[in-house]
Amino acid sequence: MRRVTRNLLAVIALVVVALLALGALPSYLGSGDPYYLTAEPIETDATAVDVNDVTDRRYPYLTGALTSDDGRSPEYQTGPYGVKESFTHTPFDEVGALAQRMPEAATETGVRVRYGGETYHVEVVQP
């Protein structure tokens, strides 16, 4: 194998490894106090997003909060220098997606959702 070809293959391999690391590494980064998505039952006749059909693959924090005993999702920690948020799924993304799905269900701090016949107020909190 010629030297130029070998160097080109080495560079391509390094680029592939770097791209794989960028995809996997940010989910392991975390700093600061954790954020949680909370789902609190409320009594209201206001408009709410129907989330009975959402999956835990698309909305892991929402389904975690709705199915947990304490109404709180698994924790999410922000990454240093804002790098993690660009590469990973966040609870902020989920609240934003629900608010876009039905803007009239959005509140100042979160969004109203309907799940299992009950209405919940869902928001991101930091204890």
N, C-alpha and C positions, 0 to 999 in steps of 0.2 A: 504494500500500500504506500502510495506517495505521501510525503510529508504534509503537503497542503491538504490532501483529502483527510488525513488523520486529524489534523488541527481543526478542520471544518466539522468533522464528526464530534470532536471533543467540545467545541463551542455549542453545537446543537444540543448535545447531552446536558451541558451546564444550563442552557436556557430552559430546557424541559424540566430539570430538577428545580430550578428557581421558580418556575411557574407553579409547579406542584406544591412547593413550600409556601408560596403566597396563598394558595387555595386552602391549605390545611393549617398553617401556623396561626393565622389571626384568631381562629376560634379558641386557641389555647391561651391567648394573651388576655390579660385582665388586670385592671388597676382601679383603685378607689372603692367606694362603697357600692354594693350591688343594687341593681334596679330590679323591681318585680312588677309583673302585670297582675293587678288585682281585679277580681270580679265580685262586686258587692250587690246582693239582691236589693231591688228597689220596687216600690209600688208606684206605678205610673201608667197612664194610657198614651203617653207620647210615642212617637215613632221610634222603632228600634230595628236594628239589623238582625235578620233571621240567620243564626249561625248553626242551626241544627245539621246542616250539610257540610260544614267545614271539616277538614282532616288535620290530624296532628302533624302531617308532613308540610302543610302549607302554613298552618297557624300553631306551632308548637307551644308558644307561650300562652295563647288564648285557651287552647284545649287543656293545658296544664292547670291554668287558673280555674276554669269552669269545673274540672273534674276533681280538684283537690279538696281536702277537708277544710282547709283554712281559707280557700278562695285566692290563693297566691300561686303564681307560676314559679318554675325554677328560676334561679337568679341569673342575671345578666350583668357582666361587668364591662365597662367601657375600656377601650384599649388606649395605650399611650400614644399621644400625638394624633389621635383621630384616625389611625390607620385601620383599626379593627372594623369600624363602622362601615368602611367602604367595601369590605370583603365578606362580611357576615350578615346574617339575618338578625334583626333586633326586635324587641317588643315595640319600639317606636314605629318600626315599619308596619307592624300588624295593626296598631291603632290608626295609623295614617291610611292604610288600605281599607279598613272598615269605614272610616270617615268618608273616603272617596266613593265607596260602594253605595252609601246612602248619606249624603251630606246633612239631611235634616235630623239624623240620629246623633250627630256630633254635639258634644257639650264643650264647655270651656276647658275642662281638664281631661276629657276622654271621649267615650262613645257609649251609647246605650245599645245593648244586644239582647236578643230573645233566644233563650236556649232551654229546651225541655219544658216549655210552658211557663217559664219564669222570665222576668226581665232583670237584667243586671247592668250596673254601671261599671264599665271597664276603663281602667286608667293605669298609667305607669307611675309607680311610686318609688321613692328611695327612703328607706326608714332612717 
